[in-house]
Amino acid sequence: MDRQPEAALALEGIRFSWPGSAFALEIDALEVARGEAVLIRGPSGSGKSTLLSLICGIVTPAAGEIRVMGEAFSALPSARRDRVRAERLGVIFQMFNLLPYASPVDNVLLPLAFAPKRSARVGRDQAGAARQILSGLGLSEDVIGARRADRLSVGQQQRVAVARALIGRPDIVVADEPTSALDADAKDTFLALMAEQVRAAGATLLMVSHDESLAHRFDRVLALDEVARLRRGAAA
């Protein structure tokens, strides 16, 4: 019998609470298959951003295990976890976190400085690769080549953030409410372009959002309360 490949992302027996806080997040099991596009939806304050912080290794659980591409990610020392995050995860932040004074291309190339394997996949013409992804996301040549990030519209900044997450073909793209500032038509256009580029990169996509209207763009949709329990009690 052929062995099934490891999931791109697996969480098991996770228990996490912020120090001194009454907030606690518990996840018994969550798996995302390789190449799958999954949306986890939930209202504001339900723990979506905390879940992504755990998945990205920004915080570590008090109990349980997180595996990224079969590697016990949450158990790694901090420096090693940072390296794995840089190589295997492309992250799209809710506020985009672009360098305001840098060009779109320079913003896209930033992760490659911390991810030698992703950089090697891009090859020598890294600026050309960045331009190709930005163009695939619908940005015109004048926007790609001539403007600082702080002079871009919200929609343009959003596409630069996606291109930055995709450069060098990371295994998993993680997105935190990336459509929150867009109207309905712009959201659907953006998601279609993002999905196309994620597929082209051969990546797995995990996105969190409060917006139920995005569901049709994903292979699987989960309510956060289906996979996690949010507990509030007396602070420690």
C-alpha positions as CSV (number, residue, x, y, z in Angstrom):
1,M,0.0,0.0,0.0
2,D,1.3,3.4,-0.9
3,R,2.0,5.6,2.1
4,Q,-0.1,8.8,2.2
5,P,2.0,12.0,2.2
6,E,2.2,14.0,5.4
7,A,-0.3,16.8,5.7
8,A,1.1,20.2,4.9
9,L,0.0,21.4,8.3
10,A,-1.1,19.4,11.3
11,L,-2.1,20.6,14.8
12,E,-2.8,18.1,17.6
13,G,-3.7,18.6,21.3
14,I,-2.9,22.3,21.2
15,R,-3.4,24.3,24.4
16,F,-2.4,28.0,24.5
17,S,-3.1,31.0,26.7
18,W,-1.5,34.5,26.7
19,P,0.4,35.2,30.0
20,G,-1.8,36.8,32.6
21,S,-4.8,36.6,30.3
22,A,-8.2,34.9,30.8
23,F,-8.0,33.9,27.1
24,A,-7.2,30.2,26.2
25,L,-7.4,28.4,22.9
26,E,-7.7,24.7,22.6
27,I,-7.4,22.7,19.4
28,D,-7.7,18.9,19.5
29,A,-6.9,18.3,15.8
30,L,-6.6,20.2,12.6
31,E,-5.0,19.1,9.3
32,V,-4.6,20.8,6.0
33,A,-3.6,18.6,3.1
34,R,-0.8,19.5,0.6
35,G,-2.2,21.7,-2.1
36,E,-5.5,22.3,-0.3
37,A,-7.1,25.8,0.0
38,V,-8.8,26.1,3.4
39,L,-10.8,29.0,4.8
40,I,-11.3,29.2,8.6
41,R,-14.0,31.7,9.4
42,G,-15.0,33.3,12.7
43,P,-16.0,36.6,14.2
44,S,-13.6,39.2,15.5
45,G,-12.1,38.1,18.9
46,S,-12.7,34.4,18.3
47,G,-9.0,33.5,18.2
48,K,-8.2,33.5,14.5
49,S,-5.1,35.7,14.8
50,T,-3.9,33.6,17.8
51,L,-4.3,30.5,15.7
52,L,-2.2,32.0,12.9
53,S,0.4,33.1,15.4
54,L,0.7,29.5,16.6
55,I,0.9,28.1,13.0
56,C,3.6,30.6,12.1
57,G,5.6,29.9,15.3
58,I,5.4,33.4,16.6
59,V,4.1,31.9,19.8
60,T,4.3,28.3,21.0
61,P,1.7,26.2,22.6
62,A,1.9,25.1,26.3
63,A,0.9,21.6,25.2
64,G,0.4,19.7,21.9
65,E,2.3,19.7,18.6
66,I,2.3,21.6,15.4
67,R,3.8,20.0,12.3
68,V,4.7,21.8,9.1
69,M,5.4,19.6,6.1
70,G,5.9,16.7,8.6
71,E,8.4,18.5,10.8
72,A,7.7,19.1,14.5
73,F,7.7,22.8,14.1
74,S,6.4,23.9,17.5
75,A,9.1,21.8,19.3
76,L,12.0,23.5,17.5
77,P,14.3,26.0,19.2
78,S,13.4,29.6,18.4
79,A,16.2,30.2,15.9
80,R,15.5,27.0,14.0
81,R,11.7,27.8,14.0
82,D,12.5,31.2,12.5
83,R,14.5,29.6,9.7
84,V,11.7,27.0,8.9
85,R,9.1,29.8,8.9
86,A,11.2,31.8,6.4
87,E,11.7,28.9,4.1
88,R,8.3,27.1,4.3
89,L,5.7,29.8,5.1
90,G,4.6,32.8,3.1
91,V,2.6,35.1,5.3
92,I,0.0,37.7,4.2
93,F,-0.6,40.0,7.2
94,Q,-3.9,41.8,7.7
95,M,-2.1,45.2,7.7
96,F,0.3,44.1,4.9
97,N,3.4,45.2,6.8
98,L,5.2,46.6,3.7
99,L,8.3,48.7,4.0
100,P,6.8,52.1,3.1
101,Y,9.9,53.6,1.6
102,A,10.8,50.6,-0.6
103,S,9.5,49.8,-4.1
104,P,7.0,47.0,-4.7
105,V,9.8,44.8,-6.2
106,D,12.1,45.4,-3.1
107,N,9.2,44.5,-0.8
108,V,8.5,41.3,-2.7
109,L,12.1,40.3,-2.5
110,L,12.6,40.9,1.2
111,P,11.8,37.3,2.4
112,L,14.6,35.9,0.2
113,A,17.2,37.6,2.3
114,F,16.2,35.2,5.1
115,A,15.4,32.1,3.1
116,P,18.3,30.7,1.0
117,K,16.3,27.8,-0.4
118,R,13.5,30.0,-1.6
119,S,16.1,32.4,-3.0
120,A,17.8,29.5,-4.9
121,R,14.4,28.5,-6.4
122,V,14.0,32.0,-7.8
123,G,17.4,32.0,-9.5
124,R,19.5,35.0,-10.6
125,D,16.8,37.2,-12.0
126,Q,15.0,37.8,-8.7
127,A,13.7,41.2,-9.8
128,G,12.3,39.7,-12.9
129,A,10.6,36.9,-10.9
130,A,9.0,39.5,-8.5
131,R,7.8,41.5,-11.5
132,Q,6.2,38.4,-13.0
133,I,4.2,37.6,-9.9
134,L,3.1,41.2,-9.5
135,S,2.0,41.3,-13.1
136,G,0.1,38.0,-12.6
137,L,-1.7,39.7,-9.7
138,G,-2.9,42.4,-12.0
139,L,-0.5,45.3,-11.3
140,S,0.5,47.5,-14.2
141,E,4.1,48.1,-15.1
142,D,4.1,51.7,-13.8
143,V,2.9,50.6,-10.4
144,I,5.4,47.7,-10.3
145,G,8.4,49.8,-11.3
146,A,7.9,53.4,-10.2
147,R,6.1,53.8,-6.9
148,R,7.0,53.6,-3.2
149,A,4.8,51.2,-1.2
150,D,3.4,54.1,0.8
151,R,2.0,55.7,-2.4
152,L,0.1,52.6,-3.5
153,S,-3.6,52.2,-3.0
154,V,-4.9,49.6,-0.5
155,G,-5.7,47.2,-3.2
156,Q,-2.2,47.6,-4.8
157,Q,-0.5,47.2,-1.4
158,Q,-2.5,44.0,-0.9
159,R,-1.2,42.5,-4.1
160,V,2.4,43.4,-3.2
161,A,1.9,41.6,0.1
162,V,0.6,38.5,-1.7
163,A,3.5,38.5,-4.1
164,R,5.9,38.8,-1.2
165,A,4.3,35.7,0.4
166,L,4.6,33.7,-2.9
167,I,8.1,34.5,-4.0
168,G,10.3,31.5,-4.0
169,R,7.4,29.0,-3.8
170,P,6.9,28.4,-0.1
171,D,5.1,25.3,0.9
172,I,2.2,27.0,2.7
173,V,0.7,30.5,2.3
174,V,-1.0,31.8,5.5
175,A,-3.4,34.8,5.1
176,D,-4.9,36.9,7.9
177,E,-8.1,38.7,6.8
178,P,-6.4,40.0,3.6
179,T,-9.7,41.2,2.0
180,S,-11.0,43.2,5.0
181,A,-10.5,46.6,3.3
182,L,-12.0,45.7,0.0
183,D,-15.6,46.0,-1.4
184,A,-17.4,42.9,-2.6
185,D,-16.3,43.1,-6.3
186,A,-12.7,43.8,-5.5
187,K,-12.7,40.9,-3.0
188,D,-13.7,38.4,-5.5
189,T,-11.3,39.6,-8.1
190,F,-8.5,39.7,-5.6
191,L,-9.2,36.1,-4.4
192,A,-9.4,34.8,-7.9
193,L,-6.0,36.2,-8.7
194,M,-4.5,35.1,-5.4
195,A,-5.8,31.5,-5.9
196,E,-4.4,31.4,-9.4
197,Q,-0.9,32.4,-8.2
198,V,-1.0,30.1,-5.2
199,R,-1.8,27.2,-7.5
200,A,0.9,28.2,-9.9
201,A,3.4,28.1,-6.9
202,G,2.2,24.7,-5.9
203,A,1.4,26.0,-2.4
204,T,-1.1,25.1,0.3
205,L,-3.4,28.0,1.3
206,L,-4.8,28.6,4.8
207,M,-6.8,31.8,5.2
208,V,-8.7,33.2,8.2
209,S,-11.6,35.7,7.8
210,H,-14.9,36.7,9.3
211,D,-16.4,37.0,5.8
212,E,-18.6,34.0,4.8
213,S,-19.0,35.3,1.2
214,L,-15.5,34.1,0.4
215,A,-16.3,30.4,0.8
216,H,-16.8,29.6,-2.9
217,R,-13.1,30.2,-3.6
218,F,-11.9,27.4,-1.2
219,D,-11.7,23.6,-1.3
220,R,-12.9,23.5,2.4
221,V,-14.4,25.9,4.8
222,L,-14.3,25.5,8.6
223,A,-15.9,27.5,11.3
224,L,-13.2,28.2,13.9
225,D,-15.5,26.8,16.6
226,E,-15.5,23.5,14.7
227,V,-11.8,23.1,15.3
228,A,-11.0,25.2,18.4
229,R,-12.5,26.0,21.8
230,L,-12.0,29.5,23.1
231,R,-12.2,29.7,26.8
232,R,-12.4,32.8,29.0
233,G,-12.1,32.6,32.7
234,A,-10.2,34.2,35.6
235,A,-6.8,35.5,34.6
236,A,-3.9,33.5,36.0
